[in-house]
């Protein structure tokens, strides 16, 4: 699922930073992960991404 981050976040597992995402970035993530990020309000779904936006997801 394509999502756009609405705020910058850091993903940590057991205190270790795993990933960092910036506001406005678009990423393809598994549906379950997208569900958590959407529920927390730090991302929004990208329904019809432009070719330029889709290139950012890779």
N, C-alpha and C positions, 0 to 999 in steps of 0.2 A: 504494500500500500504506500502511495506517495503522500508524504506529509510535509508541511512547511512549519518550521519552528517560529513561534510567536515571541519567544524570548530566548536568551542565551542560557544554556544549561550545561552542567557537567554530570556525567554518569559515573557513579562510583559503586564498586562492589567490594565489600569488606574494607572500606576505607581507601582503596586504591582507585585512582582515576582511570577509567577505561576509555572514555570518549568525551569530547567536548563539541558542542554544537552551538552555532551562532544564530541569532535572530535573522530570519529571512532565508536561511539555508533550506533546501529541499532534499529529502532523503527517502529512499525506498526502504521500508522496514517491514518486518513480519506483522501481520494483522494484530496479534496479541500485544506486541510492543506498542503499536500505534494506538490501540485501545487505551492503554495506560497513559500514554502521553496526551491523548485527547482528553481523557477524563481529568487529568491534572491541569489542563488548560494551557500547557506550554507548547502546543502544536495544533495545527488545523489541517484538515484533509485537503489535498490538491486534486480536484476532479478532472479538470481539463488543462493539463500543463502544456505550455508552449514548448516547441522543440528546444529552445534555449534553457528553459527551466528543467526540462527532463534531462538534459545533458548534465546539469548540476547534481542530479541524483546519483550519477554513476561514480 
